[in-house]
Amino acid sequence: MKTLILDPIDSEALEYAIERLDIVDWRNVESKDYPIAEAVIVRTFKMTKEIMDQMPNLKIIAKHGVGVDNIDLDYAKSKGIIVTNTPQANMNSVAEFVIALALNCARKVTMAHNMVKEGIEKNSPFELAGFELQNKTVGLIGLGRIGTLVGTKLKAAFNTKVLVYDPYASESICEKEGFIKCEHLDQVLKESEIVSISVPLTKDTENLISARELSLMKENAVLINTSRGKVINEKDLYDALQQNKLFGAAIDAFAEEPVSKEHPLLTCNNFIGTPHNGANTRDALIRMGTEAVDEIVRLMSNEESLNRVVMS
């Protein structure tokens, strides 16, 4: 199946694709190749209506990753194009990254590093005093695969109490993991020292965390978003951090990406910003690439897709 790989993928995943598909990769693909495409693999490349119209033979868009907001799903469906993703490939990498950010914020690692770079006169300055995660309360907003892994890892490592807000998560699933399901977001925000957001961006989750919600959080709390930008109102978060209403915050997904070095949040010493890096491990990149290839191979073999976002 003629496949265009429109974004860079890991070299091992590329070799895997070459063995199984007839590919043109991102280094060689040109718009004149679009009409021959029967399949595409994309990471951040925007699959718009205009692009799809240039690909009359396109049967499948295989997303290398989870989020499909760079794909016009409605138009793909109208054209009978299958869209797949790789939701399990990066979940461990992202979950570990959430924990890294939680520890970084709680122990002010980045702030300490910057102080050392600038020159420091004494060890263990009071302004670098952090807090332990042991026996603290963690709030999970969203209990998908990543949220669940974050909760289980923190509970196992630090004996944390885990609260969950997710209207779609059942009581039994929470009980199975040893989590406590909360009916209202406010409870999670009021009681947690670490709040981690793992939700897709929808009309219901846009600005889910704004000034009102931030005002409910403890002053010694840390807020982490590794899902999508716009879930947190960034201006309101800036105000809360400037006024020390939160201990710290970390964002891996900004409203506008790549994030500008002039972003106001980056002036806050109790803030950590990263460039959508949660899934950026060699382990995850190989899995995402090979699993995207596998979905195309399944279509070639008339087998059912494992992770179909849009049905043909």
C-alpha positions in Angstrom: 0.0 0.0 0.0 1.5 3.3 -1.1 2.1 5.2 2.2 3.4 8.7 2.8 5.1 9.3 6.1 4.6 13.0 6.6 6.5 13.6 9.8 9.8 12.2 11.1 9.6 8.9 12.9 12.2 6.8 14.8 14.8 5.1 12.6 13.8 1.6 13.9 10.1 2.3 13.2 11.1 3.6 9.7 12.9 0.3 9.0 9.8 -1.5 10.2 7.7 0.5 7.7 10.1 -0.1 4.8 9.8 -3.9 5.3 6.0 -3.9 5.2 4.9 -0.9 3.1 5.6 0.9 -0.1 6.6 4.2 1.5 7.7 7.8 0.6 9.1 9.3 3.8 9.1 12.9 5.0 12.6 13.6 3.5 11.4 12.9 0.0 7.6 13.5 0.0 6.3 16.4 -2.1 2.8 17.6 -2.8 3.0 16.0 -6.2 3.1 12.7 -4.4 -0.3 13.3 -2.6 -2.5 11.8 -5.4 -0.7 8.4 -5.1 -1.2 8.1 -1.3 -3.4 5.2 -0.2 -2.2 5.6 3.4 -0.5 8.3 5.5 1.3 8.3 8.8 1.2 11.6 10.7 2.4 13.0 14.0 1.7 16.8 13.9 1.2 17.2 10.1 -2.3 18.8 9.7 -4.6 16.6 7.7 -7.1 19.2 6.5 -9.9 19.1 4.1 -7.6 20.7 1.4 -4.9 18.0 1.9 -7.3 15.1 1.8 -8.9 16.5 -1.4 -5.4 16.1 -2.9 -5.4 12.4 -2.0 -8.3 10.8 -3.9 -7.0 7.3 -3.2 -6.5 7.8 0.6 -8.0 4.9 2.6 -6.4 5.4 6.1 -4.8 8.1 8.2 -2.6 6.4 10.9 -1.9 8.8 13.7 1.5 8.3 15.4 0.3 9.2 18.9 -3.0 9.7 20.6 -4.4 13.2 20.0 -6.1 13.6 16.6 -6.8 17.3 16.8 -4.5 17.8 13.7 -6.9 15.7 11.6 -10.3 16.9 10.3 -12.2 13.8 11.5 -15.6 14.9 10.2 -14.2 15.3 6.7 -12.3 12.1 6.9 -15.5 10.3 7.9 -17.4 11.9 5.0 -14.8 10.6 2.6 -14.8 7.1 4.0 -11.3 7.4 5.3 -10.3 5.4 8.4 -8.5 7.2 11.1 -6.5 5.2 13.7 -4.2 6.2 16.6 -1.8 4.5 19.1 -3.3 5.2 22.5 -1.3 2.6 24.5 2.1 3.2 22.9 3.1 6.4 24.8 1.1 6.0 28.0 4.0 4.8 30.2 6.3 7.6 28.9 3.7 10.3 29.6 2.9 8.8 33.1 6.5 8.8 34.1 6.8 12.4 32.8 3.9 13.5 35.0 5.7 12.1 38.0 9.0 13.7 36.9 7.2 17.1 36.8 5.5 16.5 40.1 8.9 15.8 41.8 10.5 18.7 40.0 7.8 21.1 41.2 7.6 19.7 44.7 11.4 19.9 45.1 12.0 23.0 43.0 14.6 21.3 40.9 14.6 23.7 38.0 14.5 26.7 40.2 17.5 25.3 42.2 19.4 24.6 38.9 18.8 28.2 37.7 20.0 29.6 41.1 23.2 27.6 40.9 23.8 28.8 37.3 23.4 32.4 38.4 25.7 31.9 41.4 24.7 31.0 45.0 26.4 31.9 48.3 25.0 29.2 50.6 23.6 25.7 50.4 20.0 24.7 51.1 18.6 28.2 50.9 15.2 28.5 52.5 13.5 29.6 49.3 14.2 26.2 47.8 12.4 24.3 50.6 10.0 21.9 48.9 7.7 19.1 50.1 7.7 15.3 50.0 5.2 13.3 47.9 5.0 10.6 50.5 1.5 10.2 52.0 0.2 13.2 50.1 -3.2 13.4 48.2 -3.1 13.2 44.4 -6.0 14.4 42.3 -6.5 12.9 38.8 -8.6 14.8 36.4 -9.4 12.2 33.8 -9.0 8.5 34.3 -7.9 7.2 31.0 -4.9 4.9 30.5 -2.4 7.7 31.4 -4.3 9.0 34.4 -4.7 5.5 35.7 -1.0 4.8 35.3 -0.1 8.1 37.0 -2.3 7.2 40.0 -1.0 3.6 40.4 2.6 4.6 40.1 2.3 7.4 42.7 0.3 5.2 45.0 2.9 2.4 44.8 5.9 4.6 45.1 4.7 7.2 47.6 1.6 5.7 49.3 -0.5 8.6 48.1 -4.2 8.9 48.5 -5.7 9.2 45.0 -8.8 11.1 44.2 -10.4 10.9 40.8 -12.7 13.3 38.9 -14.0 11.7 35.6 -17.7 11.6 34.8 -17.0 8.6 32.6 -15.1 6.5 35.1 -17.1 4.0 37.0 -17.0 3.5 40.8 -15.9 -0.1 40.3 -12.8 0.9 38.2 -11.7 3.4 40.8 -12.2 0.8 43.6 -10.2 -1.8 41.6 -7.2 0.6 41.5 -7.7 1.7 45.1 -8.7 5.2 44.1 -11.6 7.4 45.4 -14.1 8.6 42.9 -15.3 12.2 43.4 -18.6 13.4 41.9 -17.4 17.0 41.7 -14.2 18.5 40.4 -14.2 21.0 43.3 -13.5 18.2 45.8 -10.4 17.1 44.0 -9.1 20.6 43.7 -9.7 21.4 47.4 -8.1 18.3 48.8 -5.1 17.5 46.6 -1.5 18.5 46.9 -0.7 17.3 43.3 -3.4 17.7 40.6 -2.7 16.0 37.2 -4.8 16.7 34.1 -5.2 13.9 31.5 -8.2 14.8 29.4 -8.8 15.5 25.7 -9.6 19.0 24.5 -13.3 19.3 23.9 -15.9 22.0 24.3 -16.5 20.6 27.8 -12.8 20.6 28.9 -11.7 24.0 27.3 -10.9 26.3 30.2 -11.8 23.5 32.6 -9.3 25.1 35.0 -9.7 28.9 35.3 -9.6 31.5 38.0 -12.5 30.0 40.1 -11.0 26.5 40.0 -7.5 27.7 40.8 -8.9 29.6 43.8 -10.1 26.4 45.3 -6.7 24.8 45.3 -4.3 24.7 48.3 -1.5 27.2 48.4 0.9 24.2 48.8 -0.5 22.5 45.7 1.1 21.7 42.3 -0.9 21.6 39.1 0.3 19.6 36.1 -1.1 19.5 32.6 0.3 17.0 30.1 -2.9 16.6 28.0 -3.8 19.5 25.7 -3.4 23.3 25.8 -6.6 25.4 26.5 -7.7 23.0 29.2 -6.1 25.5 31.6 -6.7 29.2 31.2 -3.0 30.3 31.0 -3.6 33.9 32.0 -5.5 32.8 35.1 -2.7 30.4 36.0 -0.1 33.1 35.6 -2.1 35.4 38.0 -2.3 32.6 40.6 1.4 31.8 40.4 2.4 35.4 40.6 0.3 35.8 43.7 1.7 32.6 45.2 -1.8 31.1 45.4 -0.2 27.8 44.2 3.1 26.2 45.2 3.9 25.5 41.5 2.7 24.3 38.1 4.0 22.5 35.0 2.6 22.6 31.5 3.7 20.3 28.7 0.9 21.4 26.3 0.2 25.0 25.7 -2.7 26.8 24.0 -0.3 27.9 21.2 2.5 25.6 20.2 5.4 25.7 19.9 5.3 28.0 22.9 6.9 31.4 22.6 9.9 32.2 24.8 8.0 35.4 25.6 5.1 33.5 27.2 4.3 35.3 30.6 4.2 32.0 32.5 7.9 31.5 31.8 8.7 34.5 33.9 7.3 32.7 37.0 10.1 30.9 39.0 7.4 28.4 40.3 6.5 27.3 36.8 8.0 24.7 34.5 7.2 24.7 30.8 8.1 21.8 28.4 7.6 21.5 24.7 4.9 18.8 24.4 7.6 16.3 25.5 5.7 13.8 27.5 5.8 11.0 25.0 9.2 11.9 23.6 11.1 8.8 24.6 12.8 6.4 22.2 10.7 3.6 23.7 7.4 5.3 23.0 8.5 6.7 19.6 9.4 3.1 18.4 6.0 1.8 19.7 4.0 4.6 18.1 5.7 4.3 14.8 5.4 0.5 14.6 1.8 0.4 15.8 0.8 3.1 13.2 2.4 0.8 10.5 0.6 -2.2 11.9 -2.8 -0.5 11.5 -2.1 0.0 7.8 -0.9 -3.6 7.4 -4.2 -4.7 9.0 -6.2 -2.8 6.5 -4.1 -4.4 3.7 -5.0 -7.8 5.1 -8.7 -7.0 5.6 -8.3 -7.3 9.3 -10.0 -5.1 11.9 -8.2 -2.0 13.2 -7.2 -2.2 16.9 -7.6 1.5 17.6 -10.0 3.1 15.2 -11.0 6.7 15.8 -13.1 7.1 12.6 -14.8 4.3 10.9 -14.9 4.2 7.1 
